[in-house]
Amino acid sequence: MMGSSRFQAGVSLLAFAVLGLFLLYPLWLVLQSSVQDEAGGFTLAPYAQIVSSRYYLGSLGNSLLAGAMSMVLASAVAVPLAFCLARLQVPGKLLLLALASVPMVLPSFVGAYALVLLFGRVGIVTVALRSAGIAVGPIYGMPGIVAVFTLTLYPYVLLPTLAGFRAVDASMEEAARNLGASRWHAFRTVLLPIVAPSVLAGALLVFIEALENYGVPAVLAEDRPFLALDIFKLFAGESDPNAAAAGALSVLLVGCTAVVLLLQRSYLARRRFATGARRAAPPIPASRGWRLLATAFCWGVVLLSLLPFAAVVVISFQHFQGPVMSWQPGLGNYRNLLKGSYRPLANTLALASLAAAAACVLGAPLGYVLARQRGRLSALLGILATAPFAVSGTVLGIGLVIAFNSGWLVLTGGWLILVVAYAVRKLPLSVRSASAAVHQIDPSLEEASINLGLSPGRTFLTLTVPLMLGGLAGGAVLVWVAATAEISSTIVLYSSRWTTMTVLMLHALEGTAPGEATAAASILILVTTAPLLLAYRLLRRHSGSLL
């Protein structure tokens, strides 16, 4: 229909304009700054400096190593966990899945700080083991960073892999078994290759998240260089800021994530994974011993991933004397945190709410167009809509500062630039939720409305949006939760007036106020967990149960 085509074209143009202005344009300026000298001429000196510097090559190597190790370990944990939840009778599957999703959106650097409290130089476990005569070193550096990434990011692999196992046609496994293959052989040669795209998609998200993460290395890296930290130091360093070198490292970081995504697309394009599933595979009849082992494994992994966050909450009620904790319960940490001002908490809630609303307003029509429209324009729009997943918050923040620090539109120093950064970075969450909801709506309903005289735009607002409201609400909550925990772009863009809880906690960690840091972390855990449970209920209701 001509009217529908015009409506979809209008939405596409709006999306291209918004993402072009607030995503592509800032990234272009970052690239431009990396090849310009002080006089504005072309130069490749920043790249030559990086290639010839042992320090920056080490920074790149550390970031890639942390990302690769986290990706492998998260997959090693998530794949058997997904199989157990999909194919075995494990008690409490729904609760397990809800709890397993929690670390994905909680602030990862809170988990990093929890490890410091437990296994740092004066950590609770470290001190206890030393008192018992067991010599242990602190968990700083690569081991701690990889442990945090593994425990907080494995849900990125778990959720798509679980859906993949549930979508495998039962006849595939039955055919392998009838040909004499054992269950392990059938799993390794039939099931695992079929769910490989799901595993790969989640694993690459783990790699990208680990590669661009700022908060965890800021807490645990100590003197070890990492790309995200070095980019921020070069751009905002008080002693010797170097925007060109920061831009070159930013281009390198975005380039690494882009290469990974291209390799994934190339791998999937050369292989076929469709099975023509007609019925889901039934639960595997396992012995009582195997069921107990699977149950212990599933609950053990999920509870272990939540342990650092639970430890932070418990420790936040203890008294601190400098960096040393004493087991004297009380509310002193919370009083000290909030006695100066409630503004950081109010800023966090307000900015996250505005970002969620903005992402929903753009994500709803964009998700609709991606679900209904086919063609090259739609494919390009889909790539652009998911591109923020591959862009580090630190890099986007630097690009926004360069783009909107002067000229016809000045945003730096205010609240709007933070909302823009949050909304753009988390837009894929809203778009995916909206698109999934649209796929469940019969197009004939919209066609009937248009045939009765309503315009496509009016039909979208009065018919389609109410029908996809559950998916939109779930996506908005996910954006809100992720925005409250955002630190990578916030650390670049915030001003003193717009300090958030994540910045407050990071400064408390860098200073001598660990008690206030645990209180801030506990508040973040509280304000992110409750909406996450609501989002889980909404998405499960409107997207269908995975179980």
PyMOL commands that set and color helices and strands:
alter all, ss='L'
color gray80, all
select helices_A, chain A and resi 2-34+45-51+54-87+93-105+108-119+124-131+142-153+155-167+170-178+183-194+196-212+215-220+227-236+243-269+288-315+332-338+343-372+376-390+393-403+416-439+443-451+456-467+469-484+490-493+496-498+501-510+514-543
alter helices_A, ss='H'
color red, helices_A
select strands_A, chain A and resi 319-321+324-326
alter strands_A, ss='S'
color yellow, strands_A
deselect
rebuild
show_as cartoon
